[in-house]
Amino acid sequence: ETAKRFTNIGVHYLQHSSVTLGGIKIYGAPHTPTFGMGWAFNRNRGSEIAKEWALIPEDAEVVMTHGPPMFFGDKVPRGHVGCFDLLNKLDTLSHLKVHISGHLHEGYGMRHR
């Protein structure tokens, strides 16, 4: 199981997998919508990337993704580039306490809904 690979050194690599630490279920996923650069873990917007987000368990309390959902830290000079399908999935998670994403340098910061 991917989430358990490095536990002997205190690292949990989460590639569409979960780990429970301190009683909190954490889920991680590396995929982002295709950004036009041919990078790893890119998926086309729509049904292709929605399949990746469908893997997020309903009881996840913390979700970590490589890229942000639409309108949350996703603004770059050409506009908003976050994932609308990720935003929709996060909206369905009743146990979600926090979503953490990274990657878009221009959209840094913290946002509250």
MOPAC internal coordinates of N, CA, C and O (Angstrom, degrees):
PM7 1SCF
backbone

  N    0.0000 0     0.00 0     0.00 0    0    0    0
  C    1.4589 1     0.00 0     0.00 0    1    0    0
  C    1.5230 1   108.47 1     0.00 0    2    1    0
  O    1.2310 1   120.94 1   -49.51 1    3    2    1
  N    1.3164 1   115.81 1   130.49 1    3    2    1
  C    1.4647 1   122.00 1  -174.45 1    5    3    2
  C    1.5216 1   112.43 1   -58.02 1    6    5    3
  O    1.2310 1   119.90 1   140.62 1    7    6    5
  N    1.3271 1   117.79 1   -39.38 1    7    6    5
  C    1.4641 1   120.96 1  -175.98 1    9    7    6
  C    1.5104 1   112.32 1   -65.41 1   10    9    7
  O    1.2310 1   119.21 1   158.40 1   11   10    9
  N    1.3109 1   119.12 1   -21.60 1   11   10    9
  C    1.4647 1   122.29 1  -174.34 1   13   11   10
  C    1.5221 1   113.53 1  -101.73 1   14   13   11
  O    1.2310 1   119.68 1   178.51 1   15   14   13
  N    1.3073 1   118.22 1    -1.49 1   15   14   13
  C    1.4570 1   122.01 1  -170.82 1   17   15   14
  C    1.5194 1   114.97 1   -56.37 1   18   17   15
  O    1.2310 1   119.39 1   139.79 1   19   18   17
  N    1.3066 1   118.77 1   -40.21 1   19   18   17
  C    1.4618 1   122.08 1  -172.97 1   21   19   18
  C    1.5259 1   112.72 1  -114.70 1   22   21   19
  O    1.2310 1   119.70 1  -159.41 1   23   22   21
  N    1.3099 1   118.18 1    20.59 1   23   22   21
  C    1.4598 1   120.14 1  -175.27 1   25   23   22
  C    1.5205 1   112.56 1   -63.76 1   26   25   23
  O    1.2310 1   119.74 1   156.38 1   27   26   25
  N    1.3183 1   118.10 1   -23.62 1   27   26   25
  C    1.4624 1   119.68 1   179.51 1   29   27   26
  C    1.5270 1   112.61 1   -66.31 1   30   29   27
  O    1.2310 1   119.72 1   163.38 1   31   30   29
  N    1.3412 1   118.14 1   -16.62 1   31   30   29
  C    1.4687 1   120.55 1   176.20 1   33   31   30
  C    1.5295 1   111.46 1  -115.93 1   34   33   31
  O    1.2310 1   120.52 1  -167.23 1   35   34   33
  N    1.3351 1   116.61 1    12.77 1   35   34   33
  C    1.4575 1   120.79 1   175.97 1   37   35   34
  C    1.5142 1   115.69 1    82.75 1   38   37   35
  O    1.2310 1   119.97 1  -163.41 1   39   38   37
  N    1.3201 1   117.66 1    16.59 1   39   38   37
  C    1.4567 1   122.05 1  -179.52 1   41   39   38
  C    1.5265 1   108.84 1  -114.20 1   42   41   39
  O    1.2310 1   120.51 1   -43.39 1   43   42   41
  N    1.3109 1   116.64 1   136.61 1   43   42   41
  C    1.4611 1   122.23 1   176.10 1   45   43   42
  C    1.5243 1   107.58 1  -120.54 1   46   45   43
  O    1.2310 1   120.46 1   -72.59 1   47   46   45
  N    1.3131 1   116.72 1   107.41 1   47   46   45
  C    1.4553 1   121.37 1   177.28 1   49   47   46
  C    1.5256 1   107.32 1   -87.86 1   50   49   47
  O    1.2310 1   120.73 1   -60.39 1   51   50   49
  N    1.3201 1   116.20 1   119.61 1   51   50   49
  C    1.4553 1   121.06 1  -174.99 1   53   51   50
  C    1.5286 1   110.11 1  -110.89 1   54   53   51
  O    1.2310 1   120.91 1   -75.54 1   55   54   53
  N    1.3119 1   115.87 1   104.46 1   55   54   53
  C    1.4607 1   121.69 1   176.20 1   57   55   54
  C    1.5197 1   106.79 1  -117.82 1   58   57   55
  O    1.2310 1   121.22 1   -88.95 1   59   58   57
  N    1.3180 1   115.27 1    91.05 1   59   58   57
  C    1.4636 1   122.53 1  -172.03 1   61   59   58
  C    1.5108 1   109.81 1    53.05 1   62   61   59
  O    1.2310 1   122.09 1  -126.17 1   63   62   61
  N    1.3260 1   113.60 1    53.83 1   63   62   61
  C    1.4572 1   120.72 1   178.29 1   65   63   62
  C    1.5223 1   108.76 1  -151.58 1   66   65   63
  O    1.2310 1   121.72 1    -9.20 1   67   66   65
  N    1.3249 1   114.32 1   170.80 1   67   66   65
  C    1.4711 1   121.14 1  -175.38 1   69   67   66
  C    1.5114 1   110.54 1  -126.70 1   70   69   67
  O    1.2310 1   122.02 1   -20.29 1   71   70   69
  N    1.3133 1   113.73 1   159.71 1   71   70   69
  C    1.4591 1   121.92 1   170.38 1   73   71   70
  C    1.5266 1   106.23 1  -145.16 1   74   73   71
  O    1.2310 1   120.66 1   -33.84 1   75   74   73
  N    1.3203 1   116.33 1   146.16 1   75   74   73
  C    1.4589 1   120.72 1   175.76 1   77   75   74
  C    1.5222 1   107.71 1  -108.62 1   78   77   75
  O    1.2310 1   121.00 1   -59.51 1   79   78   77
  N    1.3182 1   115.70 1   120.49 1   79   78   77
  C    1.4656 1   122.81 1   179.88 1   81   79   78
  C    1.5181 1   108.35 1  -126.08 1   82   81   79
  O    1.2310 1   120.20 1   -53.32 1   83   82   81
  N    1.3109 1   117.22 1   126.68 1   83   82   81
  C    1.4596 1   120.35 1   179.96 1   85   83   82
  C    1.5176 1   112.32 1    59.41 1   86   85   83
  O    1.2310 1   120.16 1  -150.67 1   87   86   85
  N    1.3197 1   117.30 1    29.33 1   87   86   85
  C    1.4522 1   121.58 1  -179.85 1   89   87   86
  C    1.5173 1   114.64 1    79.85 1   90   89   87
  O    1.2310 1   119.70 1  -173.55 1   91   90   89
  N    1.3357 1   118.18 1     6.45 1   91   90   89
  C    1.4666 1   122.30 1  -179.28 1   93   91   90
  C    1.5234 1   108.67 1  -110.30 1   94   93   91
  O    1.2310 1   120.33 1   -53.09 1   95   94   93
  N    1.3355 1   116.98 1   126.91 1   95   94   93
  C    1.4631 1   121.66 1   179.55 1   97   95   94
  C    1.5164 1   109.32 1   -86.02 1   98   97   95
  O    1.2310 1   121.40 1   -59.20 1   99   98   97
  N    1.3293 1   114.92 1   120.80 1   99   98   97
  C    1.4647 1   122.96 1  -177.66 1  101   99   98
  C    1.5253 1   108.46 1  -115.09 1  102  101   99
  O    1.2310 1   120.93 1   -49.04 1  103  102  101
  N    1.3233 1   115.82 1   130.96 1  103  102  101
  C    1.4628 1   121.49 1  -179.99 1  105  103  102
  C    1.5236 1   108.53 1  -120.55 1  106  105  103
  O    1.2310 1   120.27 1   -42.13 1  107  106  105
  N    1.3185 1   117.09 1   137.87 1  107  106  105
  C    1.4536 1   120.77 1   179.63 1  109  107  106
  C    1.5142 1   112.67 1  -129.66 1  110  109  107
  O    1.2310 1   120.84 1   -35.89 1  111  110  109
  N    1.3369 1   116.00 1   144.11 1  111  110  109
  C    1.4614 1   122.19 1   179.88 1  113  111  110
  C    1.5250 1   110.47 1  -145.36 1  114  113  111
  O    1.2310 1   119.87 1   -44.02 1  115  114  113
  N    1.3323 1   117.86 1   135.98 1  115  114  113
  C    1.4647 1   120.91 1  -176.81 1  117  115  114
  C    1.5191 1   115.94 1   -92.00 1  118  117  115
  O    1.2310 1   119.07 1   171.39 1  119  118  117
  N    1.3137 1   119.37 1    -8.61 1  119  118  117
  C    1.4559 1   120.84 1  -170.50 1  121  119  118
  C    1.5314 1   113.25 1   -73.76 1  122  121  119
  O    1.2310 1   121.62 1   -29.52 1  123  122  121
  N    1.3284 1   114.50 1   150.48 1  123  122  121
  C    1.4586 1   122.58 1   174.07 1  125  123  122
  C    1.5298 1   107.70 1  -139.96 1  126  125  123
  O    1.2310 1   120.60 1   -21.42 1  127  126  125
  N    1.3340 1   116.47 1   158.58 1  127  126  125
  C    1.4633 1   117.44 1   173.28 1  129  127  126
  C    1.5228 1   109.90 1   -62.51 1  130  129  127
  O    1.2310 1   120.73 1   -31.45 1  131  130  129
  N    1.3095 1   116.21 1   148.55 1  131  130  129
  C    1.4632 1   121.41 1   178.20 1  133  131  130
  C    1.5234 1   108.94 1   -53.34 1  134  133  131
  O    1.2310 1   121.03 1   -50.31 1  135  134  133
  N    1.3143 1   115.63 1   129.69 1  135  134  133
  C    1.4536 1   122.03 1  -173.45 1  137  135  134
  C    1.5200 1   110.96 1  -111.31 1  138  137  135
  O    1.2310 1   120.57 1  -172.05 1  139  138  137
  N    1.3288 1   116.51 1     7.95 1  139  138  137
  C    1.4555 1   120.36 1   177.56 1  141  139  138
  C    1.5084 1   115.22 1    85.91 1  142  141  139
  O    1.2310 1   119.65 1  -170.56 1  143  142  141
  N    1.3192 1   118.28 1     9.44 1  143  142  141
  C    1.4561 1   120.68 1  -176.89 1  145  143  142
  C    1.5314 1   112.95 1  -114.84 1  146  145  143
  O    1.2310 1   119.46 1   174.74 1  147  146  145
  N    1.3357 1   118.64 1    -5.26 1  147  146  145
  C    1.4585 1   121.15 1  -179.04 1  149  147  146
  C    1.5157 1   113.78 1    70.44 1  150  149  147
  O    1.2310 1   120.33 1  -150.43 1  151  150  149
  N    1.3175 1   116.97 1    29.57 1  151  150  149
  C    1.4603 1   121.14 1  -177.86 1  153  151  150
  C    1.5223 1   112.11 1   -78.24 1  154  153  151
  O    1.2310 1   121.22 1   -16.33 1  155  154  153
  N    1.3099 1   115.28 1   163.67 1  155  154  153
  C    1.4677 1   121.35 1   177.68 1  157  155  154
  C    1.5221 1   110.35 1   -64.21 1  158  157  155
  O    1.2310 1   120.58 1   -28.23 1  159  158  157
  N    1.3115 1   116.50 1   151.77 1  159  158  157
  C    1.4656 1   124.81 1   175.77 1  161  159  158
  C    1.5265 1   113.44 1    66.32 1  162  161  159
  O    1.2310 1   119.40 1  -164.20 1  163  162  161
  N    1.3245 1   118.75 1    15.80 1  163  162  161
  C    1.4675 1   121.29 1   174.42 1  165  163  162
  C    1.5208 1   109.75 1   -81.39 1  166  165  163
  O    1.2310 1   121.09 1   -37.71 1  167  166  165
  N    1.3246 1   115.52 1   142.29 1  167  166  165
  C    1.4640 1   122.36 1   174.78 1  169  167  166
  C    1.5255 1   107.44 1  -134.70 1  170  169  167
  O    1.2310 1   120.68 1   -32.25 1  171  170  169
  N    1.3074 1   116.30 1   147.75 1  171  170  169
  C    1.4591 1   120.35 1   176.64 1  173  171  170
  C    1.5142 1   110.04 1   -65.58 1  174  173  171
  O    1.2310 1   120.94 1   -34.29 1  175  174  173
  N    1.3175 1   115.81 1   145.71 1  175  174  173
  C    1.4614 1   120.99 1   177.26 1  177  175  174
  C    1.5172 1   109.69 1   -63.39 1  178  177  175
  O    1.2310 1   121.00 1   -24.75 1  179  178  177
  N    1.3271 1   115.69 1   155.25 1  179  178  177
  C    1.4497 1   120.39 1   179.62 1  181  179  178
  C    1.5182 1   111.59 1    96.06 1  182  181  179
  O    1.2310 1   120.39 1    39.10 1  183  182  181
  N    1.3026 1   116.86 1  -140.90 1  183  182  181
  C    1.4689 1   120.54 1  -171.69 1  185  183  182
  C    1.5242 1   113.08 1   -61.96 1  186  185  183
  O    1.2310 1   119.75 1   148.08 1  187  186  185
  N    1.3384 1   118.08 1   -31.92 1  187  186  185
  C    1.4662 1   119.86 1  -177.90 1  189  187  186
  C    1.5263 1   111.67 1   -64.67 1  190  189  187
  O    1.2310 1   119.84 1   132.58 1  191  190  189
  N    1.3256 1   117.91 1   -47.42 1  191  190  189
  C    1.4571 1   119.01 1   179.74 1  193  191  190
  C    1.5251 1   111.47 1   -79.54 1  194  193  191
  O    1.2310 1   120.27 1   151.16 1  195  194  193
  N    1.3216 1   117.09 1   -28.84 1  195  194  193
  C    1.4703 1   120.29 1   177.41 1  197  195  194
  C    1.5292 1   110.65 1   -60.03 1  198  197  195
  O    1.2310 1   120.11 1   147.85 1  199  198  197
  N    1.3385 1   117.39 1   -32.15 1  199  198  197
  C    1.4744 1   120.81 1   176.52 1  201  199  198
  C    1.5244 1   110.76 1   -62.39 1  202  201  199
  O    1.2310 1   120.26 1   143.20 1  203  202  201
  N    1.3169 1   117.11 1   -36.80 1  203  202  201
  C    1.4767 1   120.76 1   178.50 1  205  203  202
  C    1.5300 1   109.83 1   -66.52 1  206  205  203
  O    1.2310 1   120.51 1   135.42 1  207  206  205
  N    1.3316 1   116.63 1   -44.58 1  207  206  205
  C    1.4687 1   119.97 1  -178.09 1  209  207  206
  C    1.5268 1   111.72 1   -70.62 1  210  209  207
  O    1.2310 1   120.02 1   155.37 1  211  210  209
  N    1.3139 1   117.57 1   -24.63 1  211  210  209
  C    1.4747 1   120.63 1   177.18 1  213  211  210
  C    1.5272 1   111.19 1   -63.79 1  214  213  211
  O    1.2310 1   120.10 1   160.90 1  215  214  213
  N    1.3298 1   117.42 1   -19.10 1  215  214  213
  C    1.4662 1   121.90 1   179.36 1  217  215  214
  C    1.5307 1   112.92 1   -76.67 1  218  217  215
  O    1.2310 1   119.89 1   165.95 1  219  218  217
  N    1.3262 1   117.82 1   -14.05 1  219  218  217
  C    1.4615 1   120.68 1   179.71 1  221  219  218
  C    1.5242 1   108.46 1   -66.69 1  222  221  219
  O    1.2310 1   119.91 1   -56.67 1  223  222  221
  N    1.3393 1   117.77 1   123.33 1  223  222  221
  C    1.4663 1   119.57 1  -177.66 1  225  223  222
  C    1.5273 1   112.01 1   -69.44 1  226  225  223
  O    1.2310 1   121.25 1   -34.94 1  227  226  225
  N    1.3071 1   115.22 1   145.06 1  227  226  225
  C    1.4635 1   121.49 1  -177.94 1  229  227  226
  C    1.5234 1   112.56 1   -60.85 1  230  229  227
  O    1.2310 1   120.16 1   153.37 1  231  230  229
  N    1.3343 1   117.29 1   -26.63 1  231  230  229
  C    1.4694 1   120.01 1  -176.81 1  233  231  230
  C    1.5290 1   113.29 1   -95.48 1  234  233  231
  O    1.2310 1   119.85 1  -167.26 1  235  234  233
  N    1.3331 1   117.89 1    12.74 1  235  234  233
  C    1.4664 1   120.53 1   177.52 1  237  235  234
  C    1.5285 1   109.47 1   -65.83 1  238  237  235
  O    1.2310 1   120.93 1   -47.39 1  239  238  237
  N    1.3236 1   115.83 1   132.61 1  239  238  237
  C    1.4653 1   121.32 1   178.19 1  241  239  238
  C    1.5229 1   111.75 1   -98.67 1  242  241  239
  O    1.2310 1   120.81 1   148.28 1  243  242  241
  N    1.3253 1   116.05 1   -31.72 1  243  242  241
  C    1.4612 1   122.75 1   176.27 1  245  243  242
  C    1.5238 1   106.52 1  -126.48 1  246  245  243
  O    1.2310 1   120.64 1   -51.63 1  247  246  245
  N    1.3178 1   116.38 1   128.37 1  247  246  245
  C    1.4617 1   121.53 1   175.98 1  249  247  246
  C    1.5184 1   107.65 1  -119.56 1  250  249  247
  O    1.2310 1   121.23 1   -51.09 1  251  250  249
  N    1.3329 1   115.26 1   128.91 1  251  250  249
  C    1.4602 1   121.85 1   178.70 1  253  251  250
  C    1.5253 1   107.71 1  -117.61 1  254  253  251
  O    1.2310 1   120.63 1   -54.27 1  255  254  253
  N    1.3341 1   116.40 1   125.73 1  255  254  253
  C    1.4543 1   121.04 1   177.39 1  257  255  254
  C    1.5187 1   109.80 1  -130.21 1  258  257  255
  O    1.2310 1   121.35 1   -23.28 1  259  258  257
  N    1.3141 1   115.03 1   156.72 1  259  258  257
  C    1.4587 1   120.11 1  -179.39 1  261  259  258
  C    1.5247 1   110.98 1   -67.16 1  262  261  259
  O    1.2310 1   120.52 1   136.25 1  263  262  261
  N    1.3075 1   116.62 1   -43.75 1  263  262  261
  C    1.4537 1   121.06 1  -179.80 1  265  263  262
  C    1.5141 1   111.60 1  -112.87 1  266  265  263
  O    1.2310 1   120.22 1   -16.00 1  267  266  265
  N    1.3265 1   117.18 1   164.00 1  267  266  265
  C    1.4600 1   121.75 1  -176.16 1  269  267  266
  C    1.5279 1   113.19 1   -86.75 1  270  269  267
  O    1.2310 1   120.92 1   -16.80 1  271  270  269
  N    1.3262 1   115.85 1   163.20 1  271  270  269
  C    1.4592 1   119.38 1   169.92 1  273  271  270
  C    1.5359 1   109.13 1   -74.85 1  274  273  271
  O    1.2310 1   121.16 1   -15.96 1  275  274  273
  N    1.3043 1   115.39 1   164.04 1  275  274  273
  C    1.4620 1   120.81 1   178.80 1  277  275  274
  C    1.5262 1   110.67 1   -56.61 1  278  277  275
  O    1.2310 1   120.42 1   -44.63 1  279  278  277
  N    1.3188 1   116.79 1   135.37 1  279  278  277
  C    1.4725 1   126.71 1   174.67 1  281  279  278
  C    1.5272 1   114.98 1    75.17 1  282  281  279
  O    1.2310 1   119.24 1  -173.22 1  283  282  281
  N    1.3219 1   119.05 1     6.78 1  283  282  281
  C    1.4701 1   121.44 1   179.24 1  285  283  282
  C    1.5264 1   108.88 1  -123.69 1  286  285  283
  O    1.2310 1   120.63 1   -88.06 1  287  286  285
  N    1.3175 1   116.40 1    91.94 1  287  286  285
  C    1.4601 1   120.98 1   178.86 1  289  287  286
  C    1.5184 1   112.71 1    70.16 1  290  289  287
  O    1.2310 1   120.16 1  -152.55 1  291  290  289
  N    1.3122 1   117.30 1    27.45 1  291  290  289
  C    1.4687 1   120.34 1  -174.04 1  293  291  290
  C    1.5247 1   114.18 1  -114.96 1  294  293  291
  O    1.2310 1   120.13 1  -170.87 1  295  294  293
  N    1.3365 1   117.36 1     9.13 1  295  294  293
  C    1.4713 1   119.04 1  -176.14 1  297  295  294
  C    1.5261 1   110.43 1   -84.23 1  298  297  295
  O    1.2310 1   121.76 1   -54.19 1  299  298  297
  N    1.3091 1   114.23 1   125.81 1  299  298  297
  C    1.4629 1   123.05 1   175.48 1  301  299  298
  C    1.5337 1   106.49 1  -124.65 1  302  301  299
  O    1.2310 1   119.25 1    -6.66 1  303  302  301
  N    1.3277 1   119.04 1   173.34 1  303  302  301
  C    1.4677 1   119.61 1  -177.08 1  305  303  302
  C    1.5353 1   114.57 1   -52.62 1  306  305  303
  O    1.2310 1   119.74 1   148.33 1  307  306  305
  N    1.3133 1   118.11 1   -31.67 1  307  306  305
  C    1.4734 1   119.22 1  -178.47 1  309  307  306
  C    1.5273 1   113.24 1   -87.38 1  310  309  307
  O    1.2310 1   119.70 1   179.79 1  311  310  309
  N    1.3262 1   118.19 1    -0.21 1  311  310  309
  C    1.4678 1   121.73 1   178.22 1  313  311  310
  C    1.5222 1   112.07 1   125.06 1  314  313  311
  O    1.2310 1   120.96 1    17.89 1  315  314  313
  N    1.3184 1   115.76 1  -162.11 1  315  314  313
  C    1.4629 1   121.27 1   179.00 1  317  315  314
  C    1.5202 1   109.57 1   -82.99 1  318  317  315
  O    1.2310 1   120.51 1   -49.79 1  319  318  317
  N    1.3331 1   116.63 1   130.21 1  319  318  317
  C    1.4635 1   120.93 1  -176.69 1  321  319  318
  C    1.5295 1   112.56 1  -123.49 1  322  321  319
  O    1.2310 1   119.93 1  -172.20 1  323  322  321
  N    1.3220 1   117.74 1     7.80 1  323  322  321
  C    1.4593 1   120.81 1   178.52 1  325  323  322
  C    1.5177 1   111.66 1   -66.84 1  326  325  323
  O    1.2310 1   121.17 1    -2.02 1  327  326  325
  N    1.3118 1   115.36 1   177.98 1  327  326  325
  C    1.4558 1   121.17 1  -174.38 1  329  327  326
  C    1.5309 1   111.62 1  -101.08 1  330  329  327
  O    1.2310 1   120.99 1   -64.66 1  331  330  329
  N    1.3291 1   115.70 1   115.34 1  331  330  329
  C    1.4548 1   121.38 1   178.12 1  333  331  330
  C    1.5287 1   111.24 1   -65.67 1  334  333  331
  O    1.2310 1   120.20 1   142.62 1  335  334  333
  N    1.3307 1   117.22 1   -37.38 1  335  334  333
  C    1.4649 1   120.69 1   179.46 1  337  335  334
  C    1.5261 1   111.36 1   -66.58 1  338  337  335
  O    1.2310 1   119.84 1   144.88 1  339  338  337
  N    1.3286 1   117.91 1   -35.12 1  339  338  337
  C    1.4631 1   120.59 1   175.03 1  341  339  338
  C    1.5210 1   110.05 1   -65.96 1  342  341  339
  O    1.2310 1   119.96 1   136.36 1  343  342  341
  N    1.3192 1   117.68 1   -43.64 1  343  342  341
  C    1.4586 1   121.59 1   177.18 1  345  343  342
  C    1.5250 1   110.46 1   -56.14 1  346  345  343
  O    1.2310 1   120.39 1   133.85 1  347  346  345
  N    1.3196 1   116.85 1   -46.15 1  347  346  345
  C    1.4647 1   120.75 1   178.78 1  349  347  346
  C    1.5228 1   111.97 1   -61.05 1  350  349  347
  O    1.2310 1   120.11 1   137.54 1  351  350  349
  N    1.3374 1   117.40 1   -42.46 1  351  350  349
  C    1.4659 1   120.17 1  -179.72 1  353  351  350
  C    1.5226 1   110.63 1   -65.73 1  354  353  351
  O    1.2310 1   119.94 1   135.12 1  355  354  353
  N    1.3240 1   117.72 1   -44.88 1  355  354  353
  C    1.4631 1   120.76 1  -179.85 1  357  355  354
  C    1.5228 1   111.00 1   -59.03 1  358  357  355
  O    1.2310 1   120.43 1   144.52 1  359  358  357
  N    1.3251 1   116.79 1   -35.48 1  359  358  357
  C    1.4650 1   121.23 1   178.91 1  361  359  358
  C    1.5251 1   112.81 1   -63.77 1  362  361  359
  O    1.2310 1   119.77 1   159.20 1  363  362  361
  N    1.3237 1   118.04 1   -20.80 1  363  362  361
  C    1.4749 1   121.01 1  -178.16 1  365  363  362
  C    1.5208 1   113.25 1   -90.31 1  366  365  363
  O    1.2310 1   119.68 1   170.40 1  367  366  365
  N    1.3231 1   118.22 1    -9.60 1  367  366  365
  C    1.4700 1   121.58 1  -172.69 1  369  367  366
  C    1.5291 1   110.52 1   -86.90 1  370  369  367
  O    1.2310 1   120.61 1   -74.89 1  371  370  369
  N    1.3143 1   116.44 1   105.11 1  371  370  369
  C    1.4702 1   120.84 1  -175.03 1  373  371  370
  C    1.5282 1   113.05 1   -73.80 1  374  373  371
  O    1.2310 1   119.57 1   159.42 1  375  374  373
  N    1.3398 1   118.43 1   -20.58 1  375  374  373
  C    1.4679 1   121.23 1  -178.78 1  377  375  374
  C    1.5298 1   112.73 1   -96.88 1  378  377  375
  O    1.2310 1   120.38 1   176.55 1  379  378  377
  N    1.3229 1   116.88 1    -3.45 1  379  378  377
  C    1.4609 1   121.23 1  -174.43 1  381  379  378
  C    1.5253 1   111.38 1   -63.87 1  382  381  379
  O    1.2310 1   121.20 1   -54.07 1  383  382  381
  N    1.3309 1   115.31 1   125.93 1  383  382  381
  C    1.4591 1   121.72 1   176.81 1  385  383  382
  C    1.5307 1   110.93 1  -103.07 1  386  385  383
  O    1.2310 1   120.76 1   143.92 1  387  386  385
  N    1.3363 1   116.14 1   -36.08 1  387  386  385
  C    1.4644 1   120.09 1  -178.70 1  389  387  386
  C    1.5266 1   109.80 1  -155.55 1  390  389  387
  O    1.2310 1   121.94 1   -35.02 1  391  390  389
  N    1.3287 1   113.88 1   144.98 1  391  390  389
  C    1.4626 1   121.28 1   171.63 1  393  391  390
  C    1.5195 1   106.87 1  -117.39 1  394  393  391
  O    1.2310 1   120.87 1   -48.66 1  395  394  393
  N    1.3171 1   115.95 1   131.34 1  395  394  393
  C    1.4615 1   122.01 1  -179.47 1  397  395  394
  C    1.5235 1   107.43 1  -119.48 1  398  397  395
  O    1.2310 1   120.99 1   -50.53 1  399  398  397
  N    1.3244 1   115.71 1   129.47 1  399  398  397
  C    1.4671 1   118.82 1   175.77 1  401  399  398
  C    1.5135 1   108.79 1  -137.06 1  402  401  399
  O    1.2310 1   122.08 1    -8.77 1  403  402  401
  N    1.2802 1   113.63 1   171.23 1  403  402  401
  C    1.4460 1   118.30 1   179.39 1  405  403  402
  C    1.5060 1   110.50 1  -143.41 1  406  405  403
  O    1.2310 1   121.12 1    18.25 1  407  406  405
  N    1.2882 1   115.46 1  -161.75 1  407  406  405
  C    1.4306 1   128.37 1   167.90 1  409  407  406
  C    1.5194 1   117.08 1    89.96 1  410  409  407
  O    1.2310 1   117.49 1   135.10 1  411  410  409
  N    1.3092 1   122.38 1   -44.90 1  411  410  409
  C    1.4582 1   120.23 1  -176.59 1  413  411  410
  C    1.5276 1   109.99 1   -84.05 1  414  413  411
  O    1.2310 1   121.02 1   -79.67 1  415  414  413
  N    1.3003 1   115.65 1   100.33 1  415  414  413
  C    1.4577 1   121.76 1  -173.38 1  417  415  414
  C    1.5240 1   112.82 1   -59.07 1  418  417  415
  O    1.2310 1   120.17 1   141.95 1  419  418  417
  N    1.3267 1   117.29 1   -38.05 1  419  418  417
  C    1.4615 1   120.56 1  -178.82 1  421  419  418
  C    1.5266 1   112.43 1   -67.90 1  422  421  419
  O    1.2310 1   120.27 1   156.49 1  423  422  421
  N    1.3224 1   117.08 1   -23.51 1  423  422  421
  C    1.4605 1   121.18 1  -175.42 1  425  423  422
  C    1.5150 1   113.40 1  -101.02 1  426  425  423
  O    1.2310 1   119.96 1  -154.45 1  427  426  425
  N    1.3216 1   117.68 1    25.55 1  427  426  425
  C    1.4725 1   120.47 1  -176.88 1  429  427  426
  C    1.5135 1   111.81 1   -61.32 1  430  429  427
  O    1.2310 1   121.09 1   -17.80 1  431  430  429
  N    1.3144 1   115.53 1   162.20 1  431  430  429
  C    1.4495 1   121.06 1   176.99 1  433  431  430
  C    1.5054 1   112.66 1   121.33 1  434  433  431
  O    1.2310 1   121.51 1    10.76 1  435  434  433
  N    1.3022 1   114.71 1  -169.24 1  435  434  433
  C    1.4511 1   121.23 1  -178.35 1  437  435  434
  C    1.5266 1   107.66 1  -125.13 1  438  437  435
  O    1.2310 1   120.96 1   -40.60 1  439  438  437
  N    1.3089 1   115.77 1   139.40 1  439  438  437
  C    1.4602 1   120.91 1  -179.69 1  441  439  438
  C    1.5265 1   109.24 1  -127.94 1  442  441  439
  O    1.2310 1   120.66 1   -38.60 1  443  442  441
  N    1.3059 1   116.34 1   141.40 1  443  442  441
  C    1.4639 1   121.71 1   174.80 1  445  443  442
  C    1.5179 1   107.68 1  -113.02 1  446  445  443
  O    1.2310 1   121.39 1   -35.47 1  447  446  445
  N    1.3188 1   114.95 1   144.53 1  447  446  445
  C    1.4794 1   119.62 1   176.58 1  449  447  446
  C    1.4866 1   109.62 1   -91.50 1  450  449  447
  O    1.2310 1   120.10 1   180.00 1  451  450  449

